Amino acid sequence: MKRFARDWVDSRRLPSQYFLPFSIAILLLIYLPLGAAQQVVYFAVVTVMWPLMMVSVILSCFWVARTVKKQAIAAYPLENPKGVGLYAAMRAMQIRKFRFPPPVVRVGEKPSLPRR
């Protein structure tokens, strides 16, 4: 069931996987000396970009957890689905290149289905 969750997450591009790079970009924008535009950039980052990113990550994680759990229950009816949604949501928040175990499925491919 975990393999199905891994493959499902690895086969998609999700907003939550860009959380860390986006956070670094936001920190750079806040601390770069931009002169007179510093106040405007800081205001835009703190009041618009950061909350938008956080809401998109949270919604994405809930959607991933719910969807993966439903599909895992359908694909593996005899196994206990406990924790598979959270596992998928946590994997979706990682940068694809740094996921462990490494992705086996390319973006756009179908996740592996159970062998019967």
N, C-alpha and C positions, 0 to 999 in steps of 0.2 A: 504494500500500500504506500510506503514511503517512496519507493521508486516511481510509482505513478505520480505522486505529488511533485517530486523533483522534476520529472520529465514535463509535467504540465506547466510548471513555473518556468522551466528553461526554454519552453517552446514559444514563449511570449515576451514582448517588451512591455513592461509595466511601469507606471509612474514612480512606484516605490523604490525601484532599483536605482533611480537617479537621486535618491535622497542625500547620500554622502557627497557626491560631486556638487550638487546644488548647494548644500550647506557650506562647502568650502568656498564656492563662488560668492555666496552671500557674505561670508566673513571677510573675504578680500574686498568686496565692495564697501563694507562698513569701515574698514580700517585703512583703505587707501587714501592718501591725501589728495583730495580733488578740488581744493580751494573753495570758491564760492558755491559750487554745486554740492558740496559735502552734505549740507543740511537737507537738500532735496532728495539726494540719493539715500541718505539714512532714513528719511521719512518713508520713501517709497519701499525700501527694503523691509523695514520693521512693520509697517502697517499694511502692505499689500503682498509683497512677494513671500515673506516668511509664513504668514497665516495661510495663504493659498497653497503653498507647498505642504504644510502640515495637514491641512484638510484633505488634499489629494492623496497623501500617503496613507492617512488613516482610513479613508474610504476605500482605497485600493486594497489595503490589507484585509479589511472586513469582507470585501467582495471576493478576494482570492480565497480566503479561508472558507467562506460559505460555499463557493462554487466547487472547490477541490473536494471538500467533504461530501457534497451531494454526488459528484461524479465518482468518487472513490467508493461510496456506499453502493452505487449502481454497478460498478465494475467488480467489486469484491463483496458480495452480499454476506458471506460467511465470516468475514474478519471484523474485528472491533475497530471502528474508525476514530477512536479516542486519540486526540493529539495531532491528527493528520492535517487539519485545517490550520492550526497554529504553526506547525512545521512548514507548511507551504507559505504562510504569510511571512515568517521569519526569513525563509530562503528568498522570497521576492524582494526583501529589503536590501539584500546584499548585491554588491556590484558583480555582474555576471563573471567577470574574469577571476574574481577572488572567491567564488563559491567552492565549497568542499563538501562532498566529492564533486569534481569538475563536471560541467554539463556534458551530457552525451548527445542530447537532442539539439539540433540547430533551431534557431528562431524560425517559426513558420511550419515546422514539422509537427506531425501528430505525436502525442505522448504514447508510450508503450502501454498496451492493453494486456490484461492477464492471459496467461496460457491456460487453456482448459483441456 
